[in-house]
Amino acid sequence: MDLTRFLDLVRTQGWQGWSLWAVLLAQALLWVGLVRLHLSLHREEAPWEECIGKIRSAFLRKVNGDEEIQELKVHRYAPLVDQLLALHFTEEKSDRFDRWLLLRWKVKEGLRPFWIRWGHLVIAFGAVTWFLQGLRLDLGTEVLKRTPVDPRILWVWLGYAMILAWKIVRLHGNLERVQRSLLLPRRDE
């Protein structure tokens, strides 16, 4: 990364050079937003096999099943799993279909902030790329290479954003597994 080249561009290219600072700031904000999304998704990770196994065990066990159910009520896995468990136990007297609808709604409601934040980041990526494309047309591609505003850095960002989208989809699948084990526990899934 050639910082002196970047500073020289800022000094000598007039308003296009000064707008490189805006691109650098926007790229930094994109990385901060991506790291925050990564950390919030990391908070939602639970030991899924243990979690689903304990739920199925508690509901299928004939001996000491009530003790395990009471333990499930106070155990903490991840915020969304805990919300699903709390909703299940508050609505356990209602019809199974009603509980299914409520749990499904809770899963979608819990994942919505992640998808909204991810969508905002992708839109911001598009704006930064569009702005950088305009600067590339004015300044040239070769000038921007190996500087802090190198367009290739944005493709690394986009790749990791796609990985985070996959993690959100995987989280959704695991939450549906929890929902299934709460409503219709089976010996093997």
C-alpha positions in Angstrom: 0.0 0.0 0.0 1.6 3.2 -1.2 0.5 6.0 1.2 2.8 8.6 -0.3 1.3 8.0 -3.7 -2.2 8.6 -2.3 -1.2 11.8 -0.6 0.5 13.0 -3.8 -2.7 12.3 -5.7 -4.7 14.3 -3.1 -2.3 17.2 -3.4 -2.0 17.4 -7.2 -5.4 16.3 -8.7 -7.6 19.2 -7.5 -11.1 18.4 -6.5 -10.8 14.8 -7.8 -7.9 14.4 -5.4 -9.8 15.8 -2.5 -12.8 13.5 -3.3 -10.4 10.6 -2.7 -10.7 11.4 1.0 -14.5 10.9 0.7 -13.9 7.5 -0.9 -11.4 6.6 1.8 -13.9 7.6 4.5 -16.7 5.7 2.8 -14.6 2.6 2.5 -13.7 2.8 6.2 -17.4 3.1 7.1 -18.2 0.1 4.9 -15.6 -2.0 6.8 -16.8 -0.8 10.2 -20.4 -1.7 9.2 -19.3 -5.1 8.0 -17.4 -5.8 11.2 -20.3 -4.7 13.3 -22.6 -7.1 11.3 -20.1 -9.9 11.7 -20.0 -9.3 15.5 -23.7 -9.2 15.9 -24.0 -12.5 13.9 -21.3 -14.0 16.0 -23.4 -13.2 19.2 -26.2 -15.3 17.7 -24.1 -18.4 17.2 -25.1 -21.2 19.5 -23.9 -24.7 20.0 -26.7 -25.9 17.6 -26.3 -29.6 18.0 -26.3 -29.4 21.8 -29.2 -27.0 21.8 -31.4 -29.0 19.6 -30.4 -32.3 21.3 -31.3 -30.9 24.7 -34.7 -29.7 23.5 -35.5 -33.0 21.9 -34.2 -34.9 24.9 -36.3 -32.8 27.3 -39.5 -33.3 25.4 -39.0 -37.0 24.5 -37.7 -38.2 27.9 -40.2 -40.0 30.1 -38.0 -40.0 33.2 -36.6 -36.6 34.4 -38.1 -34.9 31.4 -39.7 -32.2 33.6 -36.4 -31.4 35.2 -34.8 -30.9 31.7 -37.7 -28.7 30.6 -37.2 -26.5 33.7 -33.5 -26.4 32.9 -34.3 -25.3 29.3 -36.3 -22.4 30.7 -33.3 -20.9 32.4 -30.5 -22.0 30.1 -28.9 -19.3 27.8 -27.8 -20.3 24.3 -28.1 -17.2 22.0 -30.5 -14.3 22.1 -32.8 -15.5 19.3 -32.9 -19.1 20.5 -33.7 -17.8 24.0 -36.6 -15.7 22.6 -37.9 -18.8 20.8 -37.8 -20.8 23.9 -39.4 -18.1 26.0 -42.2 -17.7 23.5 -42.7 -21.5 23.3 -43.1 -21.8 27.1 -45.4 -18.8 27.4 -47.7 -20.1 24.7 -47.4 -23.9 25.5 -51.1 -24.1 26.3 -52.2 -22.8 22.9 -52.8 -24.8 19.8 -49.7 -26.3 18.0 -50.5 -24.4 14.8 -50.8 -21.1 16.7 -47.4 -21.8 18.3 -45.9 -22.6 14.9 -47.2 -19.3 13.5 -45.8 -17.4 16.5 -42.4 -19.1 16.4 -42.2 -18.5 12.6 -43.1 -14.9 13.1 -40.5 -14.6 15.9 -37.8 -16.1 13.6 -38.5 -13.6 10.8 -38.7 -10.7 13.2 -35.4 -11.7 14.8 -33.6 -12.0 11.4 -35.1 -8.8 9.9 -32.5 -6.4 11.5 -29.6 -8.5 10.1 -31.1 -8.4 6.5 -31.8 -4.7 6.8 -28.3 -3.9 7.9 -26.9 -6.1 5.2 -29.0 -4.4 2.6 -27.9 -1.0 3.7 -24.3 -2.0 3.4 -24.8 -3.4 -0.1 -26.5 -0.2 -1.2 -23.6 1.8 0.3 -21.2 -0.5 -1.6 -23.0 0.4 -4.8 -22.8 4.1 -4.1 -19.1 4.0 -3.3 -18.3 1.8 -6.3 -20.3 4.2 -8.6 -18.4 7.2 -7.1 -15.1 5.5 -7.4 -15.9 4.5 -11.0 -16.3 8.2 -11.9 -13.0 9.0 -10.3 -11.4 6.2 -12.2 -12.6 7.6 -15.4 -11.2 11.0 -14.5 -7.9 9.9 -13.0 -7.3 6.5 -14.6 -7.1 3.0 -13.2 -3.4 2.7 -12.9 -3.1 5.7 -10.6 -5.4 4.3 -8.0 -3.8 0.9 -7.8 -1.8 0.1 -4.5 -3.3 3.1 -2.7 -5.8 3.0 0.2 -8.6 3.6 -2.3 -7.7 0.7 -4.6 -11.0 -0.5 -6.2 -9.9 -4.1 -5.7 -10.2 -3.7 -2.0 -14.0 -3.2 -2.5 -14.3 -6.6 -4.1 -12.8 -8.2 -1.0 -15.4 -6.4 1.0 -18.2 -7.6 -1.3 -16.9 -11.2 -1.0 -17.1 -11.1 2.8 -20.5 -9.5 2.6 -21.7 -12.5 0.6 -20.2 -14.8 3.3 -22.2 -12.9 5.9 -25.4 -13.3 3.9 -24.7 -17.0 3.8 -24.3 -16.9 7.6 -27.7 -15.2 8.0 -29.3 -17.9 5.8 -27.5 -20.6 7.9 -28.8 -18.9 11.1 -32.3 -19.0 9.7 -32.0 -22.7 9.0 -30.7 -23.4 12.5 -33.6 -21.4 14.0 -36.1 -23.4 12.0 -34.5 -26.6 13.4 -35.0 -25.2 16.9 -38.6 -24.4 16.0 -39.2 -28.0 14.7 -37.6 -29.6 17.8 -39.9 -27.4 20.0 -43.1 -28.2 18.2 -42.6 -31.8 17.0 -39.6 -33.4 18.7 -38.4 -36.6 17.1 -35.6 -39.0 18.0 -33.5 -38.2 15.0 -33.7 -35.2 12.7 
